[in-house]
């Protein structure tokens, strides 16, 4: 079986040392652990800016780097998703200090000082993680990033939102972006992944991976419930209740909520064909 290039840190000239004897490569190397230090970075299938976006990584995500080329692209694996590709080495920093807090708001600003009246220095999306090493009033300082409004954050060990659908609903009307996972834009599987991560649950990145890994398939004609995942070939949505689908999609170019019956009819006629499965999480 050919290894899935999305999940295999290997290419003909170089591979993860853990894959020696599993995949053929000219050389095997132990990856170096790094951490994303930019608010958001794109992961591409090839080391070119015109190669498109497979997925993205948020500030604080751990990354295993195998190689950095002369153009500044790191060949790497996102530790949380296991996704492999190329990202800008300039967006990476040392693995330490480890994050102490995560962004719990859908989006928050970075400031150059502990005041909301200062011009913003950047932004972070839900799920980004930072080390807070100093606090002043309602603000905390993350070295190398800036000051953040503490009520928008949660400690890394704080209990997550129990309802992943409630997390997904906070992204309603967010623009559709192929490969996106942030509050600036996300795709269908990115919405599912971001919502489940926000609820403290593991989730693969792409639709086909999610359909294989998440939940149990429901029998044909079963009554649907909040949290059920509806899959097509190349698309996925989340049931808000027994009849309403929430999904990031190219028809609305946004995260939209609509009757499942309407979505099924349109998708059958115009894009992904019939539903391939409906899965219920434990």
Order of alpha helices (4+ residues) and beta strands (2+ residues): beta-beta-beta-beta-beta-beta-beta-beta-beta-beta-beta-beta-beta-beta-beta-beta-beta-beta-alpha-beta-beta-alpha-alpha-beta-beta-beta-beta-beta-alpha-beta
